[in-house]
Structure formats: C-alpha cells, structure tokens
Amino acid sequence: MTMTPIITPTLRLHTHQDKEGIHINSLIMRHRGNNYHLYAGIKDAIYIYSQPIALYVLTVNREHGMIGLNAYMLPEPFPISSFYLHSTKEIQDLFGSKWEQLSAIDITMKLIDYLM
C-alpha cells in the first residue's frame, strides 16, 4: 500500500469565546479542496498520509502515552474509522518497549490493521 505524506498541511483552528473563556471547536485540515475534522490535542504530533481515496491521520502524544489513527474516505469530512491506544502500556504491548524509535509511517501501517 503506497502512501504519500502530507508534509505541510493547511490547518485552521476554530474557537469560540464565552463567559468562561476561549474554547476550541475544531481543528480543520484543508486538502485538495475538501475540509477534514482532525482529532488532536495540544501536545500531539500529527502525521498525515494520503492514498488515492483515503487519508490517514496519526496523532502521537508521547507525554501522555497516547496514539490515535483516524481514517477518512475522500471527501468525507469526518473519520470513517478510528483506533486509539490510551496508555504507554497499551502502546508497548502492541509495538514493544522501543516503540518511540519506530517511524510514523510504520506505526500507521501497523494500526491500519486495527481499523474497523
């Protein structure tokens, strides 16, 4: 399966302000004229890969020990499938203790097998 990394995606952060402060509504990526809602946090590293009919967005948060993969069917704005690892233990159980040495594409390719 050939995937092309999207090195410099066009990202927009949508916020709103109320009496409690400023809130993040969504993180939107624009790609080939379409908008995609990404699920990422403040300390997440985001890796985006494209195929002819799909996008894969990998988020890695080393500080909190979390990894997520979302798959998008072009041009749908929301993921059609997602897979998350919520702790360092879950990550190590799947990838081994040296998981941080793996490339983002290797992590993505392995997690694709877990998408439903």
Order of alpha helices (4+ residues) and beta strands (2+ residues): beta-beta-beta-beta-beta-beta-beta-beta-alpha-alpha
